[in-house]
Amino acid sequence: MSRHLQITFDAHDPAGLSTFWRDALGYVHPGPPGVEVPAGVDPLAVWDQFLARIGVPADERNSKSAIEDPEGHGPRVFFQRVPEGKVAKNRVHLDVRAAPGLQGDERMAALESECARLVALGGKRVERFEPEPPMSAGWIVMTDPEGNEFCLD
């Protein structure tokens, strides 16, 4: 029997990092339990109101955040505030499939376009690896706003 998967990020700014990954992956912030978020309303603002209403102190309201696949297929991604910073290379990283089915120059152009979009959202470009058929189709290494490495693949 397969298991459901949640990916968890340690973060200094859970809301900010979850917003980057929400936009990178096409995910959404879910609303608080039992609360319907009206269309066009920021779910993070609704969470802040919800947490204030149930008595969570203001300095604790950005201690956790989450994003979900709106179609329900991908894993939930959870962000938790931690005091320590990132001190070494990731032991696990995400590969964001930004050019499925494409090859060669067309693939790399799609990866470059996605890289530019993610840089505008706060990501950083690290390095580009050229295609080396038949074993490698090429990819771009990036980091998110808190320095977590991932690849556009």
DSSP file with accessible surface (Angstrom, degrees, kcal/mol):
  #  RESIDUE AA STRUCTURE BP1 BP2  ACC     N-H-->O    O-->H-N    N-H-->O    O-->H-N    TCO  KAPPA ALPHA  PHI   PSI    X-CA   Y-CA   Z-CA
    1    1 A M              0   0  209      0, 0.0     2,-0.1     0, 0.0     0, 0.0   0.000 360.0 360.0 360.0 128.8    0.0    0.0    0.0
    2    2 A S        -     0   0  110      1,-0.1     2,-0.3     0, 0.0     0, 0.0  -0.343 360.0-132.1 -76.4 162.0    1.5    3.4   -1.0
    3    3 A R        -     0   0  191     -2,-0.1     2,-0.2     0, 0.0    -1,-0.1  -0.832  14.7-113.9-113.9 152.1    1.6    6.3    1.5
    4    4 A H        -     0   0  196     -2,-0.3     2,-0.4    71,-0.0     0, 0.0  -0.572  35.6-141.0 -77.6 150.9    0.7    9.9    1.2
    5    5 A L        -     0   0  118     -2,-0.2    71,-0.9     2,-0.0     2,-0.4  -0.932  18.7-172.8-122.4 135.5    3.6   12.3    1.3
    6    6 A Q  E     -a   76   0A  81     -2,-0.4     2,-0.5    69,-0.2    71,-0.2  -0.995  16.5-146.9-119.8 135.1    4.0   15.7    3.0
    7    7 A I  E     -a   77   0A  43     69,-2.4    71,-3.1    -2,-0.4     2,-0.5  -0.877  15.1-158.4-100.2 131.3    7.2   17.7    2.3
    8    8 A T  E     -a   78   0A  66     -2,-0.5     2,-0.4    69,-0.2    71,-0.2  -0.943   6.0-165.3-117.3 130.9    8.3   19.8    5.3
    9    9 A F  E     -a   79   0A  22     69,-2.9    71,-2.5    -2,-0.5     2,-0.4  -0.940  16.1-139.6-109.3 133.1   10.6   22.8    5.1
   10   10 A D  E     +a   80   0A  77     -2,-0.4     2,-0.3    69,-0.2    71,-0.2  -0.737  39.2 171.8 -81.1 141.5   12.3   24.4    8.1
   11   11 A A  E     -a   81   0A   1     69,-2.4    71,-2.2    -2,-0.4    73,-0.1  -0.979  49.2-143.8-151.1 157.6   12.1   28.2    7.6
   12   12 A H  S    S+     0   0   99     -2,-0.3    -1,-0.1     1,-0.2    69,-0.1   0.758 108.3  28.3 -87.3 -33.3   12.7   31.6    9.2
   13   13 A D     >  +     0   0   69      1,-0.1     4,-2.9    67,-0.1     5,-0.3  -0.776  69.1 179.7-130.3  82.4    9.6   33.0    7.5
   14   14 A P  H  > S+     0   0    0      0, 0.0     4,-2.7     0, 0.0     5,-0.2   0.896  83.0  48.8 -54.1 -43.0    7.1   30.3    6.8
   15   15 A A  H  > S+     0   0   26     47,-0.2     4,-1.9     2,-0.2     5,-0.1   0.934 114.6  44.9 -64.6 -44.8    4.5   32.6    5.2
   16   16 A G  H  > S+     0   0   29      2,-0.2     4,-1.9     1,-0.2    -1,-0.2   0.927 116.2  45.0 -65.0 -44.2    7.1   34.1    2.9
   17   17 A L  H  X S+     0   0    2     -4,-2.9     4,-2.4     1,-0.2     5,-0.2   0.908 112.2  52.0 -69.1 -37.2    8.7   30.8    1.9
   18   18 A S  H  X S+     0   0    0     -4,-2.7     4,-2.6    -5,-0.3    -1,-0.2   0.876 107.4  53.8 -66.8 -32.0    5.3   29.1    1.4
   19   19 A T  H  X S+     0   0   39     -4,-1.9     4,-2.3    -5,-0.2     5,-0.2   0.923 108.0  49.6 -67.5 -41.8    4.2   32.0   -0.9
   20   20 A F  H  X S+     0   0    6     -4,-1.9     4,-2.5     1,-0.2    -2,-0.2   0.964 115.6  42.3 -57.9 -52.5    7.3   31.5   -3.0
   21   21 A W  H  X S+     0   0    2     -4,-2.4     4,-2.5     2,-0.2     6,-0.4   0.853 109.9  58.1 -68.2 -32.7    6.7   27.7   -3.3
   22   22 A R  H  X>S+     0   0   57     -4,-2.6     5,-1.8    -5,-0.2     4,-1.4   0.961 113.1  39.7 -56.5 -49.8    2.9   28.3   -3.9
   23   23 A D  H  <5S+     0   0   53     -4,-2.3    -2,-0.2     1,-0.2    -1,-0.2   0.863 114.9  52.9 -71.0 -34.1    3.7   30.4   -6.9
   24   24 A A  H  <5S+     0   0    6     -4,-2.5    -1,-0.2    -5,-0.2    -2,-0.2   0.901 120.8  31.4 -65.7 -40.1    6.5   28.2   -8.1
   25   25 A L  H  <5S-     0   0   57     -4,-2.5    -1,-0.2    -5,-0.2    -2,-0.2   0.517 105.7-115.7 -98.8  -8.2    4.4   25.0   -8.0
   26   26 A G  T  <5 +     0   0   50     -4,-1.4    -3,-0.2    -5,-0.2    -4,-0.1   0.808  68.9 141.8  74.1  28.3    0.9   26.4   -8.8
   27   27 A Y      < -     0   0   30     -5,-1.8     2,-0.3    -6,-0.4    42,-0.2  -0.251  42.1-131.4 -90.4-176.3   -0.3   25.4   -5.4
   28   28 A V  B     -C   68   0B  62     40,-2.5    40,-2.7    -2,-0.1    -1,-0.0  -0.949  15.8-115.8-135.2 154.4   -2.7   27.3   -3.0
   29   29 A H        -     0   0    9     -2,-0.3    38,-0.2    38,-0.2     2,-0.1  -0.833  38.1-134.2 -83.9 123.7   -2.8   28.2    0.6
   30   30 A P        -     0   0   27      0, 0.0    36,-0.1     0, 0.0    -1,-0.0  -0.409  20.8-111.8 -73.7 157.8   -5.7   26.3    2.2
   31   31 A G        -     0   0   26      1,-0.2     3,-0.1     4,-0.1     5,-0.1  -0.327  41.8 -80.2 -80.6 169.2   -8.0   28.2    4.6
   32   32 A P    >   -     0   0    4      0, 0.0     3,-2.1     0, 0.0    -1,-0.2  -0.238  66.4 -73.0 -63.2 160.0   -8.3   27.6    8.3
   33   33 A P  T 3  S+     0   0   92      0, 0.0     3,-0.1     0, 0.0     0, 0.0  -0.298 118.5   3.4 -60.0 129.2  -10.3   24.7    9.5
   34   34 A G  T 3  S+     0   0   91      1,-0.2     2,-0.5    -3,-0.1     0, 0.0   0.538 104.7 115.8  75.3   8.9  -14.0   25.3    9.1
   35   35 A V    <   -     0   0   45     -3,-2.1     2,-0.5     2,-0.0    -1,-0.2  -0.940  56.6-146.0-116.3 126.0  -13.5   28.6    7.4
   36   36 A E        -     0   0  172     -2,-0.5     0, 0.0    -3,-0.1     0, 0.0  -0.779  14.2-145.1 -87.4 123.5  -14.5   29.3    3.8
   37   37 A V        -     0   0   33     -2,-0.5     3,-0.1    -5,-0.0    -6,-0.1  -0.821  19.7-128.7 -91.3 116.8  -12.1   31.7    2.1
   38   38 A P    >   -     0   0   76      0, 0.0     3,-2.0     0, 0.0    -1,-0.0  -0.290  35.1 -88.0 -63.2 149.8  -14.1   33.9   -0.4
   39   39 A A  T 3  S+     0   0  107      1,-0.3     3,-0.1     3,-0.0     0, 0.0  -0.278 114.7  20.7 -56.3 137.7  -12.7   34.1   -3.9
   40   40 A G  T 3  S+     0   0   91      1,-0.3     2,-0.4    -3,-0.1    -1,-0.3   0.417  96.2 118.2  83.4  -2.2  -10.2   36.9   -4.3
   41   41 A V  S <  S-     0   0   63     -3,-2.0    -1,-0.3    -4,-0.0     3,-0.0  -0.825  72.2-113.0-100.6 136.6   -9.4   37.0   -0.6
   42   42 A D    >>  -     0   0   81     -2,-0.4     4,-1.8     1,-0.2     3,-0.6  -0.533  18.0-151.0 -68.6 117.0   -5.8   36.2    0.6
   43   43 A P  H 3> S+     0   0   29      0, 0.0     4,-2.6     0, 0.0    -1,-0.2   0.834  95.6  59.4 -59.4 -30.5   -5.9   33.0    2.6
   44   44 A L  H 3> S+     0   0   40      2,-0.2     4,-2.2     1,-0.2     5,-0.1   0.887 104.6  49.5 -67.8 -34.3   -3.0   34.1    4.7
   45   45 A A  H <> S+     0   0   42     -3,-0.6     4,-2.2     2,-0.2    -1,-0.2   0.897 110.3  50.9 -67.5 -38.0   -4.9   37.2    5.8
   46   46 A V  H  X S+     0   0   14     -4,-1.8     4,-2.6     1,-0.2    -2,-0.2   0.911 109.4  51.0 -65.2 -40.7   -7.8   34.9    6.8
   47   47 A W  H  X S+     0   0   74     -4,-2.6     4,-3.1     2,-0.2     5,-0.2   0.920 107.8  52.5 -60.3 -44.5   -5.4   32.7    8.7
   48   48 A D  H  X S+     0   0   79     -4,-2.2     4,-2.3     1,-0.2    -2,-0.2   0.934 111.9  45.3 -59.8 -44.0   -4.1   35.8   10.6
   49   49 A Q  H  X S+     0   0  126     -4,-2.2     4,-2.5     2,-0.2    -1,-0.2   0.917 113.9  50.0 -63.6 -43.6   -7.7   36.8   11.6
   50   50 A F  H  X S+     0   0   29     -4,-2.6     4,-1.8     2,-0.2    -2,-0.2   0.938 111.6  47.3 -60.1 -48.2   -8.5   33.2   12.6
   51   51 A L  H  <>S+     0   0   30     -4,-3.1     5,-2.8     1,-0.2     4,-0.3   0.884 112.1  50.2 -65.1 -38.2   -5.4   32.8   14.7
   52   52 A A  H ><5S+     0   0   44     -4,-2.3     3,-1.4    -5,-0.2    -1,-0.2   0.926 109.0  53.1 -62.7 -42.9   -6.0   36.2   16.4
   53   53 A R  H 3<5S+     0   0  169     -4,-2.5    -2,-0.2     1,-0.3    -1,-0.2   0.848 109.8  46.9 -63.4 -34.4   -9.6   35.1   17.1
   54   54 A I  T 3<5S-     0   0   99     -4,-1.8    -1,-0.3    -5,-0.1    -2,-0.2   0.381 123.0-103.6 -92.7   6.3   -8.5   31.9   18.8
   55   55 A G  T < 5 +     0   0   58     -3,-1.4    -3,-0.2     1,-0.3    -2,-0.1   0.636  62.5 156.3  90.6  15.5   -5.9   33.7   20.9
   56   56 A V      < -     0   0   37     -5,-2.8    -1,-0.3    -6,-0.2     5,-0.1  -0.634  49.6-112.3 -74.2 126.8   -2.6   32.9   19.2
   57   57 A P    >>  -     0   0   77      0, 0.0     3,-2.0     0, 0.0     4,-0.6  -0.235  22.2-115.8 -59.6 148.0   -0.1   35.7   20.0
   58   58 A A  G >4 S+     0   0   72      1,-0.3     3,-1.1     2,-0.2     4,-0.3   0.859 114.1  57.2 -54.6 -38.4    0.9   37.9   17.1
   59   59 A D  G 34 S+     0   0  112      1,-0.2    -1,-0.3     2,-0.1     3,-0.1   0.597 108.2  48.1 -74.9  -6.1    4.6   36.8   17.3
   60   60 A E  G X4 S+     0   0   84     -3,-2.0     3,-1.3     1,-0.1    -1,-0.2   0.451  84.5  89.9-106.1  -3.9    3.5   33.1   16.9
   61   61 A R  T << S+     0   0   66     -3,-1.1     3,-0.3    -4,-0.6    -2,-0.1   0.688  88.6  48.4 -73.2 -16.6    1.2   33.6   13.9
   62   62 A N  T 3  S+     0   0   48     -4,-0.3    -1,-0.3     1,-0.2   -47,-0.2  -0.112  80.4 102.2-109.8  37.1    3.9   33.1   11.3
   63   63 A S  S <  S+     0   0   20     -3,-1.3    18,-2.8     1,-0.2     2,-0.3   0.680  88.1  20.6 -90.9 -15.4    5.3   29.9   12.9
   64   64 A K  E     +B   80   0A 131     -3,-0.3     2,-0.3    16,-0.2    16,-0.2  -0.991  59.9 166.4-149.6 152.7    3.7   27.6   10.4
   65   65 A S  E     -B   79   0A  15     14,-2.0    14,-3.1    -2,-0.3     2,-0.3  -0.966  10.7-164.8-157.8 163.2    2.2   27.6    6.9
   66   66 A A  E     -B   78   0A  11     -2,-0.3     2,-0.3    12,-0.2    12,-0.2  -0.990   6.4-159.0-151.1 155.3    1.2   25.1    4.3
   67   67 A I  E     -B   77   0A   0     10,-2.5    10,-2.5    -2,-0.3     2,-0.3  -0.957  11.4-163.5-132.3 154.7    0.4   24.8    0.6
   68   68 A E  B     -C   28   0B  74    -40,-2.7   -40,-2.5    -2,-0.3     8,-0.1  -0.971  30.9-102.8-138.1 152.3   -1.6   22.2   -1.3
   69   69 A D    >   -     0   0   32      5,-0.4     3,-1.7    -2,-0.3   -42,-0.1  -0.603  29.1-143.3 -69.6 121.5   -2.1   21.1   -4.8
   70   70 A P  T 3  S+     0   0   79      0, 0.0    -1,-0.2     0, 0.0   -43,-0.1   0.764 101.7  50.8 -63.7 -20.2   -5.5   22.6   -5.9
   71   71 A E  T 3  S-     0   0  145     -3,-0.0    -2,-0.1     0, 0.0   -44,-0.0   0.469 110.5-124.0 -93.0  -5.1   -6.2   19.4   -7.9
   72   72 A G  S <  S+     0   0   65     -3,-1.7     4,-0.1     3,-0.1    -3,-0.0   0.603  83.2 102.9  77.9  13.4   -5.3   17.1   -5.0
   73   73 A H        +     0   0  152      2,-0.1    -1,-0.1     0, 0.0     0, 0.0   0.864  64.2  64.7 -95.7 -43.4   -2.6   15.1   -6.7
   74   74 A G  S    S-     0   0   27      1,-0.1    -5,-0.4     0, 0.0    -2,-0.0  -0.297  93.1 -86.4 -80.6 167.3    0.7   16.5   -5.4
   75   75 A P        -     0   0   43      0, 0.0   -69,-0.2     0, 0.0     2,-0.2  -0.330  41.3-108.0 -71.1 152.7    2.0   16.3   -1.9
   76   76 A R  E     -a    6   0A  87    -71,-0.9   -69,-2.4    -8,-0.1     2,-0.5  -0.536  31.4-144.4 -71.1 145.0    1.1   18.9    0.8
   77   77 A V  E     -aB   7  67A   3    -10,-2.5   -10,-2.5   -71,-0.2     2,-0.4  -0.980  14.3-165.5-119.7 125.3    4.0   21.1    1.6
   78   78 A F  E     -aB   8  66A  34    -71,-3.1   -69,-2.9    -2,-0.5     2,-0.4  -0.885   4.6-160.5-114.1 140.5    4.4   22.3    5.2
   79   79 A F  E     -aB   9  65A   0    -14,-3.1   -14,-2.0    -2,-0.4     2,-0.4  -0.983   9.4-175.0-123.8 127.0    6.7   25.1    6.5
   80   80 A Q  E     -aB  10  64A  72    -71,-2.5   -69,-2.4    -2,-0.4     2,-0.3  -0.974  26.5-117.9-126.8 136.9    7.7   25.4   10.1
   81   81 A R  E     +a   11   0A  90    -18,-2.8   -69,-0.2    -2,-0.4   -18,-0.1  -0.539  34.6 177.7 -74.0 133.7    9.7   28.2   11.8
   82   82 A V        -     0   0   22    -71,-2.2   -72,-0.0    -2,-0.3    -2,-0.0  -0.959  30.9-135.2-131.0 151.9   13.0   27.1   13.3
   83   83 A P  S    S+     0   0  118      0, 0.0     2,-0.1     0, 0.0    -1,-0.1   0.823  80.1  79.4 -78.0 -29.8   15.6   29.3   15.0
   84   84 A E  S    S-     0   0  109      1,-0.1    -2,-0.2   -73,-0.1     2,-0.1  -0.448  74.7-128.4 -83.2 152.5   18.7   27.9   13.3
   85   85 A G        -     0   0   38     -2,-0.1     2,-0.4     1,-0.1    -1,-0.1  -0.413  35.2 -85.4 -89.3 169.6   19.8   28.8    9.8
   86   86 A K        +     0   0   98     60,-0.2    -1,-0.1     1,-0.1     3,-0.1  -0.628  47.0 174.9 -73.7 127.6   20.7   26.5    6.9
   87   87 A V        +     0   0  142     -2,-0.4     2,-0.3     1,-0.1    -1,-0.1   0.531  54.2  21.1-116.6  -8.9   24.4   25.5    7.4
   88   88 A A  S    S-     0   0   67      1,-0.0    -1,-0.1     0, 0.0     3,-0.1  -0.923  92.6 -63.8-150.7 173.8   25.1   23.0    4.6
   89   89 A K        -     0   0  130     -2,-0.3    -2,-0.1     1,-0.1    59,-0.1  -0.306  65.0 -94.0 -60.9 144.3   24.0   21.6    1.3
   90   90 A N        -     0   0   27      1,-0.1    -1,-0.1    -4,-0.0     3,-0.1  -0.304  22.5-154.6 -55.9 143.1   20.6   20.0    1.2
   91   91 A R  S    S+     0   0  241      1,-0.3     2,-0.4    -3,-0.1    -1,-0.1   0.648  89.2  28.0 -89.5 -20.4   20.6   16.3    1.7
   92   92 A V  S    S+     0   0  120     57,-0.1     2,-0.3     2,-0.0    -1,-0.3  -0.993  75.8 177.5-134.8 139.3   17.3   16.1   -0.2
   93   93 A H        -     0   0   68     -2,-0.4     2,-0.3    -3,-0.1    57,-0.2  -0.961  27.0-111.1-140.3 164.0   16.1   18.6   -2.8
   94   94 A L  E     -d  150   0C  39     55,-0.6    57,-2.4    -2,-0.3     2,-0.6  -0.722  14.4-151.2 -93.6 141.7   13.2   19.1   -5.1
   95   95 A D  E     -d  151   0C  72     -2,-0.3     2,-0.7    55,-0.2    57,-0.2  -0.971  13.9-153.2-106.6 115.7   13.3   18.7   -8.9
   96   96 A V  E     -d  152   0C  17     55,-3.4    57,-2.7    -2,-0.6     2,-1.4  -0.828  11.7-138.8 -92.4 114.0   10.6   20.9  -10.4
   97   97 A R        +     0   0  162     -2,-0.7    55,-0.1    55,-0.2    -1,-0.0  -0.582  40.2 156.4 -76.9  93.4    9.6   19.4  -13.7
   98   98 A A        +     0   0   29     55,-1.6    -1,-0.2    -2,-1.4    16,-0.1   0.471  68.2  35.9-100.9  -4.7    9.3   22.6  -15.7
   99   99 A A  S >  S+     0   0    2     54,-1.1     3,-1.8    -3,-0.1    -1,-0.2  -0.232  72.9 179.3-144.2  51.2    9.8   21.2  -19.3
  100  100 A P  T 3  S+     0   0  103      0, 0.0     3,-0.1     0, 0.0    -3,-0.0  -0.304  73.8   6.6 -61.9 133.9    8.1   17.8  -19.5
  101  101 A G  T 3  S+     0   0   82      1,-0.2     2,-0.2     0, 0.0     6,-0.1   0.315 102.1 117.7  82.0  -8.9    8.4   16.2  -22.9
  102  102 A L    <   -     0   0   51     -3,-1.8     2,-0.3     4,-0.1    -1,-0.2  -0.634  41.5-171.0 -93.4 154.2   10.7   18.8  -24.3
  103  103 A Q    >>  -     0   0  157     -2,-0.2     4,-1.1    -3,-0.1     3,-0.9  -0.931  42.2  -9.1-138.3 160.5   14.2   18.2  -25.5
  104  104 A G  H 3> S-     0   0   36     -2,-0.3     4,-2.4     1,-0.2     5,-0.2  -0.168 123.0  -6.8  60.9-140.4   17.3   20.1  -26.6
  105  105 A D  H 3> S+     0   0  146      1,-0.2     4,-2.5     2,-0.2    -1,-0.2   0.851 135.4  55.4 -60.6 -37.2   17.1   23.8  -27.2
  106  106 A E  H <> S+     0   0  131     -3,-0.9     4,-1.9     2,-0.2    -1,-0.2   0.921 109.8  46.9 -63.7 -42.0   13.3   23.9  -26.7
  107  107 A R  H  X S+     0   0   15     -4,-1.1     4,-2.4     2,-0.2    -2,-0.2   0.945 113.1  47.4 -63.0 -49.1   13.7   22.3  -23.3
  108  108 A M  H  X S+     0   0    3     -4,-2.4     4,-2.6     1,-0.2    -2,-0.2   0.876 109.7  53.5 -65.6 -34.3   16.5   24.6  -22.2
  109  109 A A  H  X S+     0   0   60     -4,-2.5     4,-2.3    -5,-0.2    -1,-0.2   0.911 109.5  48.9 -64.9 -40.2   14.5   27.6  -23.4
  110  110 A A  H  X S+     0   0   29     -4,-1.9     4,-2.3     2,-0.2    -2,-0.2   0.908 111.9  48.9 -64.9 -41.0   11.5   26.5  -21.3
  111  111 A L  H  X S+     0   0    0     -4,-2.4     4,-2.7     2,-0.2    -2,-0.2   0.910 110.6  50.8 -65.1 -40.5   13.8   26.0  -18.3
  112  112 A E  H  X S+     0   0   51     -4,-2.6     4,-2.4     2,-0.2    -2,-0.2   0.902 109.7  50.6 -63.0 -40.4   15.3   29.5  -18.8
  113  113 A S  H  X S+     0   0   85     -4,-2.3     4,-2.0     2,-0.2    -2,-0.2   0.929 112.7  45.2 -63.3 -45.4   11.9   31.0  -18.9
  114  114 A E  H  X S+     0   0   35     -4,-2.3     4,-2.5     2,-0.2     5,-0.2   0.898 110.6  54.9 -66.0 -38.2   10.8   29.3  -15.7
  115  115 A C  H  X S+     0   0    3     -4,-2.7     4,-2.6     1,-0.2     5,-0.2   0.941 107.5  49.4 -59.5 -46.6   14.1   30.3  -14.1
  116  116 A A  H  X S+     0   0   63     -4,-2.4     4,-2.0     1,-0.2    -1,-0.2   0.910 110.7  50.8 -60.4 -40.7   13.5   34.0  -14.9
  117  117 A R  H  X S+     0   0   99     -4,-2.0     4,-1.0     1,-0.2    -1,-0.2   0.935 112.5  45.8 -63.2 -43.4   10.0   33.7  -13.5
  118  118 A L  H  <>S+     0   0    0     -4,-2.5     5,-2.9     2,-0.2     4,-0.4   0.850 108.5  55.4 -72.7 -32.6   11.2   32.2  -10.2
  119  119 A V  H ><5S+     0   0   68     -4,-2.6     3,-1.6     1,-0.2    -1,-0.2   0.928 105.2  54.0 -62.0 -41.2   14.1   34.7   -9.9
  120  120 A A  H 3<5S+     0   0   90     -4,-2.0    -1,-0.2     1,-0.3    -2,-0.2   0.802 106.6  52.8 -63.9 -24.5   11.4   37.5  -10.1
  121  121 A L  T 3<5S-     0   0   63     -4,-1.0    -1,-0.3    -3,-0.2    -2,-0.2   0.475 135.0 -85.2 -87.7  -5.3    9.6   35.7   -7.2
  122  122 A G  T < 5S+     0   0   36     -3,-1.6    -3,-0.2    -4,-0.4    -2,-0.1   0.398  86.8 128.9 117.6  -2.4   12.8   35.7   -5.1
  123  123 A G      < -     0   0    4     -5,-2.9     2,-0.4    -6,-0.1    -1,-0.3  -0.315  48.4-134.0 -75.5 168.4   14.6   32.6   -6.2
  124  124 A K  E     -E  143   0C 139     19,-2.7    19,-2.3    -2,-0.1     2,-0.3  -0.990   8.4-129.5-128.6 136.5   18.3   32.6   -7.2
  125  125 A R  E     +E  142   0C 107     -2,-0.4    17,-0.2    17,-0.2     3,-0.1  -0.642  28.4 171.5 -78.7 135.7   19.9   31.0  -10.2
  126  126 A V  E     -     0   0C  76     15,-2.9     2,-0.3    -2,-0.3    16,-0.2   0.788  55.9 -21.8-109.2 -55.5   23.0   28.9   -9.3
  127  127 A E  E     -E  141   0C 101     14,-1.4    14,-3.4     2,-0.0     2,-0.4  -0.986  46.6-135.8-162.8 146.2   24.1   27.0  -12.4
  128  128 A R  E     -E  140   0C  77     -2,-0.3     2,-0.5    12,-0.2    12,-0.2  -0.900  14.6-158.4-107.6 136.0   23.0   25.6  -15.7
  129  129 A F  E     -E  139   0C  66     10,-3.2    10,-1.8    -2,-0.4     3,-0.1  -0.969  18.2-134.4-114.4 121.5   23.9   22.1  -16.9
  130  130 A E        -     0   0   99     -2,-0.5     8,-0.3     8,-0.2    10,-0.0  -0.342  31.8 -89.0 -72.9 154.1   23.8   21.5  -20.6
  131  131 A P        -     0   0   37      0, 0.0     6,-0.2     0, 0.0    -1,-0.1  -0.337  37.2-175.6 -61.4 140.2   22.1   18.5  -22.1
  132  132 A E  B >>  -G  136   0D 141      4,-2.2     4,-1.5    -3,-0.1     3,-1.0  -0.651  34.5-121.0-135.7  75.7   24.4   15.5  -22.6
  133  133 A P  T 34 S+     0   0  108      0, 0.0     4,-0.1     0, 0.0     0, 0.0  -0.229  82.3  20.0 -59.0 149.3   22.3   12.8  -24.4
  134  134 A P  T 34 S+     0   0  129      0, 0.0     3,-0.1     0, 0.0     0, 0.0  -0.994 132.9  34.1 -92.3  -1.2   21.5   10.1  -23.8
  135  135 A M  T <4 S+     0   0  175     -3,-1.0     2,-0.4     1,-0.2     0, 0.0   0.745 119.1  35.5 -89.0 -23.4   22.0   10.3  -20.0
  136  136 A S  B  <  -G  132   0D  26     -4,-1.5    -4,-2.2     1,-0.1    -1,-0.2  -0.989  46.8-170.1-138.0 133.2   21.1   14.0  -19.3
  137  137 A A        -     0   0   50     -2,-0.4   -33,-0.2    -6,-0.2    -1,-0.1   0.467  58.4-103.6 -94.2  -3.6   18.5   16.3  -20.8
  138  138 A G        -     0   0    1     -8,-0.3     2,-0.3    -6,-0.1    -8,-0.2   0.092  41.3-166.3  93.5 149.8   20.0   19.4  -19.0
  139  139 A W  E     -E  129   0C  80    -10,-1.8   -10,-3.2    14,-0.1     2,-0.4  -0.971  18.5-123.1-160.5 170.0   18.8   21.3  -15.9
  140  140 A I  E     -EF 128 152C   0     12,-2.1    12,-3.2    -2,-0.3     2,-0.4  -0.994  19.6-142.8-126.3 128.5   19.2   24.5  -14.0
  141  141 A V  E     +EF 127 151C  11    -14,-3.4   -15,-2.9    -2,-0.4   -14,-1.4  -0.750  30.7 165.4 -89.5 135.3   20.1   24.6  -10.3
  142  142 A M  E     -EF 125 150C   0      8,-3.2     8,-2.7    -2,-0.4     2,-0.3  -0.863  27.2-136.7-136.9 171.5   18.4   27.3   -8.2
  143  143 A T  E     -EF 124 149C  24    -19,-2.3   -19,-2.7    -2,-0.3     6,-0.2  -0.966  19.7-126.2-128.8 151.3   17.8   28.2   -4.6
  144  144 A D    >   -     0   0    2      4,-2.0     3,-2.3    -2,-0.3   -21,-0.1  -0.239  48.8 -80.7 -81.4 179.7   14.6   29.5   -3.0
  145  145 A P  T 3  S+     0   0   64      0, 0.0    -1,-0.1     0, 0.0   -22,-0.1   0.707 132.4  48.2 -60.5 -17.8   14.6   32.7   -0.9
  146  146 A E  T 3  S-     0   0   48      2,-0.1   -60,-0.2  -129,-0.1   -23,-0.1   0.257 123.6 -99.1-106.0  12.3   16.0   30.9    2.2
  147  147 A G    <   +     0   0   29     -3,-2.3     2,-0.4     1,-0.3   -24,-0.0   0.529  69.0 150.2  89.5   7.3   18.8   29.2    0.3
  148  148 A N        -     0   0   25    -59,-0.1    -4,-2.0     1,-0.1    -1,-0.3  -0.614  44.2-128.1 -75.9 125.7   17.2   25.7   -0.2
  149  149 A E  E     + F   0 143C  44     -2,-0.4   -55,-0.6    -6,-0.2     2,-0.3  -0.478  37.5 159.3 -76.7 140.8   18.6   24.2   -3.4
  150  150 A F  E     -dF  94 142C   1     -8,-2.7    -8,-3.2   -57,-0.2     2,-0.4  -0.951  28.4-127.2-149.9 166.2   16.3   22.8   -6.1
  151  151 A C  E     -dF  95 141C   9    -57,-2.4   -55,-3.4    -2,-0.3     2,-0.7  -0.948   7.5-139.1-120.0 141.3   16.5   22.0   -9.8
  152  152 A L  E      dF  96 140C   0    -12,-3.2   -12,-2.1    -2,-0.4   -55,-0.2  -0.896 360.0 360.0 -89.6 121.3   14.5   23.0  -12.7
  153  153 A D              0   0   36    -57,-2.7   -55,-1.6    -2,-0.7   -54,-1.1  -0.913 360.0 360.0-127.8 360.0   14.3   19.8  -14.7
